[in-house]
């Protein structure tokens, strides 16, 4: 754990989950994916959005979270009891129909316009410094979901003025949730709305690769409630996705 960071009763990942859950409204159809958004879906379903529906890229639709923590989308608990087990192309068809309200994605880089890079790092696209896994369904989600929420580690090398490769366009981005704060997109540009406890506006600026803009009412991110932390820790008791020593 960073010795300069004050001891808090929750991890950075847990506050990110809490903020991601706020992005899910009741009754919405949401491309959930894995890791922190998966747990955000659980939190939303058990608090303010009991009628939300979760989609998983491999072709699974659930109107109730998996009863067990998932390590991959194809884990048996995610398939057992699912509302619909189809194919990836079927869920992508829901995107094309405009039936998906929101989608979560991550990546290696994001820029001030919300464009996400999961393809390659380096100026030479033929011989990149780092070859990344590519789009998967990220570009589809970013392009066709009504709202895009990006979740990433907050590091200067990741929050870039301009990404090396636009894998997933940020035109529909509404929020960027990082390990240090939450950005909202105003006029197509990321604006810091809140900074997490233990961070600050300056810490966010120091770790952002573009000149930071802040909202007029920029503030500390609300702490997750006891109920939300209970749900998170009950679902991920070993901290597999929400490690406390962060």
C-alpha positions in Angstrom: 0.0 0.0 0.0 1.2 3.5 -0.8 2.6 4.9 2.5 1.6 8.4 1.5 -2.0 7.4 1.2 -4.1 7.7 4.4 -5.5 4.5 5.8 -9.2 4.2 4.7 -11.8 1.7 5.7 -12.3 0.8 2.0 -10.1 0.2 -1.0 -9.8 2.3 -4.1 -11.4 -0.5 -6.0 -14.3 -0.5 -3.7 -15.0 3.2 -4.2 -14.7 2.6 -7.9 -17.3 -0.2 -7.7 -19.6 2.1 -5.7 -19.3 4.9 -8.3 -19.8 2.5 -11.2 -23.0 1.1 -9.6 -24.4 4.7 -9.5 -24.1 4.7 -13.3 -26.7 1.9 -13.6 -30.3 3.0 -13.5 -33.3 0.8 -12.6 -34.7 -1.1 -15.6 -31.6 -0.5 -17.8 -29.9 -3.1 -20.0 -26.2 -2.9 -19.4 -23.2 -4.5 -20.9 -21.4 -5.5 -17.7 -18.3 -7.3 -18.6 -15.9 -8.5 -15.9 -13.9 -7.3 -12.9 -15.2 -4.2 -11.2 -18.2 -3.6 -13.4 -19.4 -7.1 -12.6 -19.5 -6.2 -8.9 -21.0 -2.8 -9.7 -23.9 -4.7 -11.3 -24.4 -6.8 -8.2 -24.4 -3.6 -6.0 -26.9 -1.8 -8.3 -29.2 -4.8 -8.4 -29.3 -5.1 -4.6 -29.7 -1.4 -3.9 -31.3 1.0 -6.3 -31.7 -0.9 -9.6 -33.5 -4.2 -9.0 -34.8 -4.4 -12.5 -31.6 -3.8 -14.4 -30.5 -6.5 -16.8 -26.8 -7.5 -17.3 -25.2 -8.6 -20.6 -22.0 -10.5 -21.0 -20.1 -10.4 -24.2 -19.9 -14.2 -24.7 -23.7 -14.3 -25.1 -25.2 -14.4 -21.6 -28.1 -12.3 -20.4 -28.9 -12.2 -16.7 -31.7 -10.5 -14.8 -30.1 -11.5 -11.5 -26.3 -11.5 -10.8 -24.5 -14.8 -10.7 -24.8 -16.2 -7.2 -21.0 -16.7 -7.1 -18.0 -14.5 -7.9 -17.0 -14.9 -11.5 -13.4 -15.2 -12.7 -14.4 -15.5 -16.4 -17.6 -14.8 -18.2 -18.0 -18.5 -19.1 -17.9 -19.8 -15.6 -20.7 -22.2 -14.9 -22.4 -20.0 -12.3 -22.9 -17.3 -15.0 -24.5 -19.7 -17.4 -26.6 -21.6 -14.8 -29.8 -19.7 -14.2 -29.2 -17.2 -17.0 -32.2 -15.5 -18.6 -30.7 -16.2 -22.0 -27.7 -18.1 -23.2 -27.0 -17.2 -26.9 -24.0 -16.2 -29.0 -21.9 -13.1 -29.0 -23.4 -12.1 -32.3 -26.9 -12.1 -30.7 -25.9 -9.7 -28.0 -24.1 -7.5 -30.5 -27.4 -7.5 -32.3 -29.1 -5.9 -29.3 -26.5 -3.2 -29.5 -27.3 -2.6 -33.2 -31.0 -2.4 -32.3 -30.3 0.4 -29.8 -31.5 -1.8 -26.9 -28.5 -1.4 -24.7 -28.5 1.6 -22.3 -25.0 1.6 -21.0 -21.7 -0.3 -21.4 -18.5 -0.5 -19.3 -15.1 -0.9 -20.9 -11.5 -0.5 -19.8 -8.2 -0.3 -21.7 -4.5 0.5 -21.7 -5.0 4.2 -22.6 -7.8 6.8 -22.7 -7.7 10.4 -23.8 -9.5 13.5 -22.9 -12.2 12.8 -25.4 -12.9 9.3 -24.0 -11.2 7.4 -26.8 -9.9 4.1 -25.5 -6.9 2.1 -26.8 -6.7 -1.6 -26.5 -4.8 -2.3 -29.7 -1.2 -1.1 -29.6 1.2 1.4 -27.9 3.8 3.2 -29.9 4.0 5.6 -32.8 4.8 2.9 -35.3 1.6 1.0 -35.9 3.4 -1.7 -37.9 6.0 -2.3 -35.2 4.4 -1.1 -31.9 6.3 -1.0 -28.6 3.5 -3.0 -27.0 0.9 -5.2 -28.8 -2.4 -5.3 -27.0 -5.2 -7.8 -27.3 -7.4 -5.6 -29.5 -11.0 -4.6 -29.5 -13.0 -7.7 -28.6 -16.4 -6.2 -28.3 -15.1 -2.9 -26.9 -15.6 -0.9 -30.1 -19.1 -2.2 -30.5 -20.1 -1.3 -27.0 -18.5 2.2 -27.2 -20.1 2.9 -30.6 -23.6 1.5 -30.0 -24.5 1.6 -26.3 -26.4 4.8 -25.4 -23.8 5.6 -22.8 -20.2 4.6 -22.3 -18.5 4.3 -18.9 -14.7 3.8 -18.9 -12.9 2.3 -15.8 -9.1 2.6 -15.6 -6.1 3.0 -13.4 -5.2 6.7 -13.1 -1.7 7.0 -14.4 -0.1 9.6 -16.6 1.0 7.0 -19.1 -2.6 5.8 -19.4 -4.5 9.1 -19.3 -3.0 10.5 -22.5 -3.6 13.7 -24.4 -4.0 11.5 -27.5 -4.1 7.7 -27.5 -1.7 5.9 -29.8 -4.6 4.0 -31.4 -8.4 4.6 -31.2 -9.8 1.2 -30.6 -13.1 2.3 -29.1 -14.3 5.8 -29.9 -15.4 8.0 -27.0 -18.3 9.9 -28.6 -20.8 8.3 -26.2 -18.6 8.5 -23.1 -20.3 10.0 -20.1 -18.0 9.0 -17.2 -14.4 8.0 -16.6 -13.9 6.3 -13.3 -10.3 6.0 -12.1 -8.3 5.0 -9.1 -8.1 8.6 -8.1 -11.4 10.2 -9.2 -14.4 10.5 -11.4 -14.5 12.5 -14.7 -17.6 13.6 -16.5 -17.7 14.5 -20.2 -18.8 18.0 -20.8 -18.8 19.1 -24.4 -17.0 15.9 -25.3 -14.1 16.5 -22.9 -13.3 14.9 -19.6 -13.8 17.2 -16.6 -12.8 16.1 -13.1 -16.0 15.9 -11.0 -14.7 14.3 -7.9 -11.5 13.0 -6.3 -11.4 10.0 -4.1 -10.6 10.2 -0.4 -6.8 10.1 0.0 -6.4 11.8 -3.4 -6.8 15.5 -4.4 -7.2 17.7 -7.4 -3.5 18.1 -7.5 -2.9 14.4 -7.4 -5.3 13.9 -10.3 -3.6 16.7 -12.2 -0.1 15.2 -11.6 -1.2 11.9 -13.0 -3.2 13.1 -16.0 -1.5 13.5 -19.4 -3.6 16.5 -20.4 -4.2 19.9 -18.7 -6.8 19.0 -16.1 -10.2 20.7 -16.1 -12.3 20.6 -13.0 -16.0 21.0 -12.5 -17.1 24.2 -10.7 -18.3 22.0 -7.8 -15.4 19.5 -7.8 -15.5 17.6 -4.5 -14.4 14.5 -2.7 -16.1 11.4 -3.9 -18.7 10.2 -1.4 -17.5 7.2 0.7 -19.3 3.9 -0.1 -22.1 3.2 2.4 -21.9 0.4 4.9 -24.5 -1.4 2.9 -22.6 -1.1 -0.3 -19.4 -2.3 1.3 -21.2 -5.2 2.8 -22.5 -6.2 -0.6 -19.1 -5.9 -2.3 -17.3 -7.9 0.4 -20.0 -10.5 0.6 -19.7 -11.1 -3.2 -15.9 -10.8 -3.3 -14.8 -11.9 0.2 -11.2 -12.6 -0.7 -10.8 -9.3 -2.6 -10.0 -11.1 -5.8 -11.2 -8.2 -7.9 -11.3 -5.6 -5.1 -8.0 -6.1 -3.3 -7.7 -4.0 -0.2 -3.9 -3.7 -0.4 -4.0 -1.3 -3.3 
